[in-house]
Amino acid sequence: MTGSLRTRLVGAMLSIAVLVIGATFLLSGPLIASSARRDVGAQLDGVIARVSVALDDGAADAVLDAQSRRHSAQLDLYSAADDRVAASGAASPRMTPRELAAVRGDGRTLTVRDVEDGEWVAVAVALDGGRVLRAARPTPVLDSTRDAFVRVTLIAALFAVILVLLISEYLARTIGRPIRDMREAAEALGQGDLSHRIRSRRADELGALAGAIDRMAEHLAERVEAVEREEERLRTILDGMVEGVFVTDGEGRIVLTNAALVELAGGEVEGRSAVEAIRSAELHEAVKAVTEREALEIEFEITVGGSRRAIAAQLAPLQGRPGVVAVLHDVTQLKRVDKVRRDFVANASHELRTPLTAIRGFAETLQDGVPNDEMRERFLRNIDLNARRLQNLVEDLLALSRAESPDSEILLGPVDVALVAAGVVGGLERRAAEKSQALVLDVPDEELLATADGRSLDQVLLNLVDNAIKYTPEGGEITLSARRGDGQVVIEVSDTGPGIAAKHLDRIFERFYRVDKGRARAEGGTGLGLSIVRHLVSRMRGDVSVSSTVGEGTRFTLRLDAP
């Protein structure tokens, strides 16, 4: 840009110089001729004044000859009758009657004539008595004057060109550098570099323009920073949401999203359409419908990572411009919890109905009368058995509720596992002895501390050992052991019972799940013991697992953190 500016400045100033010099050449000839004629005319006026005085003192021819030689001028004297009565020097063209009349009328005339040997200037003056005196002189000086003027003009033109080049270079440097700086600043701003500044110290208009660009850059940087802060705040809010969010433009392309939606869609979705990001016909139809009317709520299912997800979506049109904003809630867990709740209510109702039905049946039979005391005693024992079963079920339901409730009190602290295990074994030895089972306690003699809640750990071990006694046949063996391992305390309850098939192991901790429902009820089980165990161990920040081999036995393993 600077080179172009320099070229334009040099061209403009050279053009001006050429125009001035050309105009000078064009005007110099007439101006020089006019000036020379005026000078010759003035000289001839002086000659005529002196000659007119001399005519009064002598003969006309002698006077004119003498004065002609003296002043290097041709002199002519005309009488009142327009006759040339005297002349000196070379004969010049006679004056016409019209010219003589003009002189007598005006008193003085100046004429210019071209003759063979050059240009002549003649001044004619009217004298007394109607006479006319004319003085003429050639002007050969014009050519030499013009040549001298041309030489001077050419020299001046050369100096003018040099001066033009110097001035152009100065102006190019003075104006071009700040213009280049402003261009670089504009290019930097256009490329996003908002830190670029000109910082000009000039006090002229270019300095004011540079200052305006710097102020514009400052304001632009502040606005961009504000927009970036707002965008970052919005991004933080969006990425902090568990719901997936996306915004589309007027063409249905996603222009804004958050981390939850990227996870839900399985990858980046910006620039894609909603149906490409979330493959759901219901969502696609909803996006099209929302662009034409008010907000809409839908539910649909999609497959993510090989598993089905239930999605509840709210869609609304953007205000002030075309597009849609959608919020997607993953309600899979809610629906699963709702299903678990419904199943729990159904199972609990069934489990409660069974002993209540038995109690009601035996009670009605007793009311109708029984044939003998033996039958009455058997009915009463069945009523008592089902009442106890009902009581156990209610107690387990309450225990499960407490285990699942975050409001129930769980006080974690150092607990001696060996001492708790010994108490559980001591309390169940009689029941094991009734089935001729060996109940073995395998714990170290010294204190074995784990981070747990004493009452919860006691209930967990009690449920596991009690289950083992129930389902282990007579003459079997149940072992409760505890040891340290990898910064944890490992507790195991194993038995030599019938074992559990592998297909049941994944569901063994579910509410009311039984491997053998008939046998479980006969043993007085409620189907809630292992679910209580899982929740209590989880509340104590531990882990419980099960392994089993059909025909050999089952092993439950608890892992609790060591303090």
TORSE-259790 format. One record per residue (C-alpha): z, y, x. Coordinates in pm, whole numbers, padded with zeros to 5 digits, always signed. Layout:
// TORSE-259790
ZYX
...
// end
This chain:
// TORSE-259790
+00000+00000+00000
+00080+00237+00285
-00264+00177+00444
-00432+00244+00113
-00231+00562+00065
-00316+00680+00415
-00683+00612+00352
-00678+00804+00027
-00492+01097+00184
-00734+01116+00480
-01034+01084+00249
-00905+01353+00015
-00822+01600+00289
-01148+01534+00476
-01337+01586+00153
-01162+01917+00103
-01240+02018+00462
-01606+01921+00423
-01629+02113+00096
-01471+02421+00254
-01694+02403+00563
-02002+02338+00350
-01919+02627+00123
-01866+02844+00431
-02207+02748+00563
-02371+02813+00227
-02205+03151+00184
-02212+03264+00546
-02584+03359+00552
-02577+03597+00255
-02240+03735+00357
-02349+03800+00717
-02680+03954+00601
-02505+04174+00347
-02250+04287+00605
-02519+04357+00861
-02723+04554+00612
-02422+04762+00519
-02354+04830+00886
-02718+04927+00953
-02720+05140+00640
-02409+05324+00756
-02566+05379+01099
-02886+05507+00940
-02685+05746+00725
-02549+05899+01047
-02898+05919+01196
-03036+06095+00887
-02748+06342+00892
-02821+06438+01252
-03199+06444+01203
-03177+06664+00895
-02983+06919+01097
-03233+06902+01382
-03528+06957+01143
-03402+07303+01067
-03427+07396+01434
-03772+07266+01540
-04105+07115+01454
-04082+06802+01245
-04295+06572+01463
-04112+06663+01782
-03774+06631+01621
-03854+06297+01465
-03994+06158+01791
-03691+06271+01987
-03444+06143+01735
-03632+05815+01693
-03609+05740+02062
-03251+05851+02073
-03129+05639+01782
-03381+05351+01806
-03490+05406+01452
-03816+05484+01276
-03815+05818+01093
-04044+05937+00812
-04053+06278+00640
-04217+06323+00300
-04304+06654+00141
-04245+06750-00214
-04600+06644-00286
-04521+06285-00173
-04727+06325+00145
-04592+06188+00468
-04600+06498+00682
-04432+06355+00989
-04346+06011+01132
-04212+05865+01452
-04224+05527+01613
-04443+05251+01479
-04601+05321+01147
-04404+05175+00866
-04528+05111+00515
-04551+05427+00316
-04305+05486+00038
-04451+05456-00310
-04425+05740-00559
-04175+05533-00756
-03956+05488-00451
-03970+05859-00375
-03884+05942-00734
-03586+05703-00714
-03462+05878-00401
-03497+06224-00553
-03320+06097-00864
-03035+05909-00692
-03008+06125-00380
-02996+05813-00159
-03146+05462-00162
-03116+05163+00067
-03398+04912+00079
-03460+04595+00272
-03807+04480+00365
-03937+04174+00539
-04208+04247+00790
-04386+04035+01045
-04135+04099+01322
-03825+04057+01102
-03621+04232+00847
-03598+04612+00823
-03329+04818+00654
-03436+05163+00536
-03222+05449+00408
-03395+05737+00226
-03219+06063+00147
-03342+06350-00064
-03345+06688+00125
-03384+07038-00003
-03720+07154-00127
-03803+06808-00265
-03844+06656+00076
-03738+06299+00152
-03623+06174+00491
-03631+05801+00554
-03474+05620+00852
-03551+05249+00913
-03424+04999+01170
-03484+04627+01214
-03194+04380+01185
-03266+04113+01448
-02892+04086+01505
-02857+03859+01199
-02984+03545+01372
-02755+03581+01673
-02459+03660+01448
-02534+03357+01232
-02558+03132+01539
-02228+03258+01670
-02069+03205+01331
-02201+02848+01317
-02054+02771+01660
-01718+02911+01560
-01729+02727+01231
-01809+02393+01399
-01522+02437+01643
-01293+02526+01354
-01418+02222+01163
-01334+01993+01454
-00984+02135+01474
-00960+02106+01096
-01051+01737+01107
-00791+01673+01376
-00534+01867+01176
-00629+01676+00860
-00576+01343+01038
-00237+01452+01172
-00126+01589+00837
-00251+01275+00660
-00060+01050+00898
+00254+01257+00853
+00222+01252+00474
+00145+00877+00478
+00459+00813+00679
+00670+01057+00481
+00552+00941+00138
+00434+00588+00216
+00763+00454+00360
+00977+00540+00055
+00700+00411-00173
+00695+00086+00027
+01074+00063+00003
+01057+00115-00374
+00783-00146-00404
+00991-00398-00208
+01293-00318-00426
+01088-00366-00743
+00952-00698-00615
+01303-00815-00521
+01436-00722-00864
+01142-00899-01025
+01226-01215-00827
+01589-01202-00936
+01749-01050-00624
+01972-00795-00796
+02159-00711-00472
+01860-00530-00316
+01910-00153-00285
+01694+00129-00144
+01976+00375-00063
+01737+00664+00010
+01877+00985+00162
+01581+01200+00062
+01653+01507-00150
+01308+01530-00309
+01148+01362-00611
+01095+01035-00421
+01465+01027-00335
+01550+01088-00700
+01317+00802-00802
+01474+00571-00542
+01819+00662-00674
+01704+00588-01028
+01580+00243-00919
+01914+00172-00748
+02105+00275-01061
+01878+00061-01273
+01944-00234-01040
+02321-00173-01069
+02307-00165-01448
+02079-00468-01455
+02315-00659-01224
+02611-00571-01445
+02426-00685-01756
+02309-01007-01594
+02662-01075-01471
+02797-01015-01821
+02534-01247-01966
+02613-01512-01704
+02987-01483-01777
+02918-01518-02147
+02686-01811-02084
+02945-01977-01859
+03214-01922-02123
+02985-02070-02387
+02897-02360-02157
+03265-02428-02090
+03340-02426-02461
+03045-02652-02541
+03118-02897-02260
+03484-02906-02365
+03389-03024-02711
+03397-03394-02790
+03125-03336-03049
+02762-03332-02941
+02590-02997-03000
+02226-02899-02979
+02023-02591-03076
+01648-02596-03142
+01390-02319-03138
+01129-02244-03401
+00909-02530-03275
+01188-02785-03300
+01248-02809-02923
+01606-02834-02798
+01698-02521-02599
+02075-02564-02569
+02303-02865-02556
+02635-02986-02414
+02769-03275-02207
+02879-03476-02512
+02527-03478-02654
+02376-03568-02315
+02611-03866-02302
+02529-03956-02661
+02153-03931-02599
+02172-04113-02267
+02019-03833-02056
+01899-03473-02045
+01738-03362-02369
+01655-02992-02322
+01289-02925-02388
+01253-03235-02605
+01246-03250-02982
+01550-03365-03178
+01386-03692-03280
+01298-03764-02914
+01657-03700-02805
+01833-03882-03091
+01611-04150-03239
+01712-04129-03602
+01478-04079-03896
+01765-03933-04100
+01837-03670-03833
+01466-03585-03800
+01431-03532-04175
+01752-03328-04183
+01630-03094-03904
+01306-03032-04095
+01494-02977-04420
+01749-02734-04272
+01475-02503-04145
+01377-02447-04507
+01716-02420-04678
+02093-02402-04628
+02327-02618-04417
+02327-02995-04454
+02564-03284-04375
+02440-03636-04306
+02561-03966-04163
+02351-04213-03968
+02376-04485-03706
+02214-04508-03364
+02223-04751-03073
+02379-04622-02753
+02413-04847-02450
+02349-05156-02660
+02620-05077-02918
+02590-04920-03261
+02744-04578-03311
+02823-04411-03642
+02741-04039-03637
+02837-03765-03884
+02624-03452-03838
+02644-03095-03969
+02324-02890-03943
+02268-02523-04022
+01980-02276-03967
+02017-02010-03700
+02080-01657-03822
+01816-01399-03740
+01565-01630-03573
+01400-01966-03637
+01585-02274-03523
+01866-02515-03609
+02216-02572-03473
+02357-02923-03512
+02702-03068-03442
+02722-03446-03408
+03056-03626-03447
+03089-03980-03317
+03291-04137-03602
+03253-04493-03477
+03621-04518-03386
+03726-04359-03715
+03520-04608-03911
+03659-04890-03699
+04013-04765-03758
+03938-04736-04128
+03809-05092-04132
+04117-05209-03942
+04332-05026-04195
+04155-05187-04487
+04177-05527-04321
+04544-05471-04246
+04619-05376-04605
+04428-05678-04730
+04598-05915-04483
+04942-05768-04544
+04891-05796-04918
+04784-06157-04878
+05074-06241-04647
+05322-06079-04885
+05167-06237-05191
+05196-06594-05055
+05579-06613-05025
+05626-06398-05336
+05406-06632-05537
+05603-06932-05411
+05937-06766-05488
+05819-06666-05835
+05687-07018-05906
+06006-07193-05802
+06220-06937-05988
+06022-06986-06311
+06053-07361-06274
+06429-07331-06232
+06444-07108-06540
+06263-07373-06743
+06513-07634-06621
+06489-07921-06372
+06569-08286-06439
+06825-08330-06162
+07031-08153-05898
+06823-08286-05609
+06511-08115-05736
+06705-07795-05800
+06837-07798-05443
+06483-07851-05306
+06352-07559-05513
+06635-07338-05395
+06565-07430-05031
+06198-07340-05080
+06297-07010-05236
+06526-06940-04941
+06252-07040-04691
+05992-06811-04850
+06248-06531-04881
+06320-06562-04507
+05947-06570-04437
+05909-06257-04646
+06198-06096-04461
+06046-06186-04123
+05711-06043-04232
+05870-05714-04342
+06071-05693-04021
+05759-05760-03811
+05567-05497-04007
+05842-05247-03934
+05849-05351-03569
+05471-05315-03544
+05489-04974-03710
+05749-04861-03459
+05546-05004-03168
+05231-04820-03278
+05400-04493-03371
+05396-04227-03095
+05714-04088-03251
+05917-04402-03188
+06159-04371-02900
+06055-04548-02579
+06277-04466-02283
+06113-04576-01961
+06331-04639-01663
+06438-04904-01412
+06514-05230-01597
+06638-05553-01439
+06373-05803-01554
+06575-06103-01430
+06871-06000-01644
+06659-05946-01957
+06477-06277-01905
+06806-06460-01866
+06932-06312-02193
+06616-06419-02380
+06633-06774-02244
+07003-06797-02326
+06940-06687-02684
+06659-06941-02744
+06798-07245-02561
+06940-07393-02882
+06602-07372-03061
+06429-07535-02767
+06692-07808-02756
+06632-07885-03125
+06273-07984-03028
+06383-08154-02704
+06195-07895-02505
+06276-07784-02153
+06322-07406-02132
+06295-07308-01765
+06391-06969-01619
+06228-06894-01284
+06346-06553-01157
+06483-06437-00821
+06857-06427-00772
+06856-06064-00668
+06786-05767-00891
+06419-05740-01003
+06352-05387-01130
+06051-05276-01338
+05967-04948-01512
+06018-05040-01878
+06226-04990-02191
+06506-05250-02206
+06493-05312-02582
+06112-05323-02590
+06094-05565-02296
+06357-05789-02462
+06150-05796-02785
+05827-05872-02595
+05981-06167-02405
+06157-06288-02716
+05829-06294-02914
+05640-06473-02638
+05905-06738-02571
+05964-06787-02945
+05587-06841-02997
+05580-07089-02711
+05871-07287-02870
+05697-07285-03210
+05361-07417-03093
+05474-07647-02809
+05528-08005-02932
+05857-08186-02892
+05936-08283-02537
+05722-08000-02395
+05818-07742-02139
+05831-07361-02158
+05868-07154-01841
+05966-06788-01815
+05909-06657-01463
+05910-06316-01293
+05816-06197-00941
+05702-05894-00743
+05334-05848-00657
+05116-05556-00539
+05362-05283-00639
+05417-05443-00981
+05647-05688-01148
+05457-05988-01286
+05617-06177-01576
+05468-06505-01705
+05546-06717-02012
+05373-07055-01993
+05395-07368-02202
+05256-07720-02220
+05137-07684-02577
+04795-07766-02727
+04631-07456-02578
+04398-07205-02738
+04017-07233-02753
+03828-06968-02557
+03664-06828-02872
+04006-06717-03000
+04137-06551-02683
+03965-06212-02741
+04124-06175-03085
+04462-06332-03021
+04638-05992-03017
+04491-05870-03349
+04712-05824-03653
+04748-06136-03872
+04510-06333-03651
+04605-06701-03631
+04438-06981-03443
+04567-07243-03688
+04670-07064-04007
+04824-07365-04177
+05037-07460-03879
+05138-07099-03817
+05272-07059-04167
+05452-07394-04143
+05621-07268-03826
+05721-06948-04002
+05487-06720-03807
+05376-06387-03952
+05067-06329-03733
+05211-06000-03603
+05412-06110-03301
+05138-06084-03039
+05013-05753-03185
+05367-05617-03144
+05370-05748-02785
+05042-05571-02698
+05153-05235-02840
+05497-05245-02678
+05354-05337-02337
+05098-05057-02371
+05376-04809-02457
+05552-04919-02136
+05230-04846-01940
+05183-05212-01863
+04921-05477-01924
+04927-05815-02099
+04669-06091-02075
+04634-06452-02180
+04472-06760-02029
+04465-07104-02183
+04317-07450-02145
+04289-07667-02453
+04515-07972-02417
+04704-07830-02119
+04884-07519-02238
+04881-07138-02251
+04997-06868-02011
+05078-06506-02107
+05099-06263-01812
+05270-05922-01821
+05232-05663-01546
+05473-05369-01530
+05500-05097-01267
+05778-05127-01015
+05996-04810-00989
// end
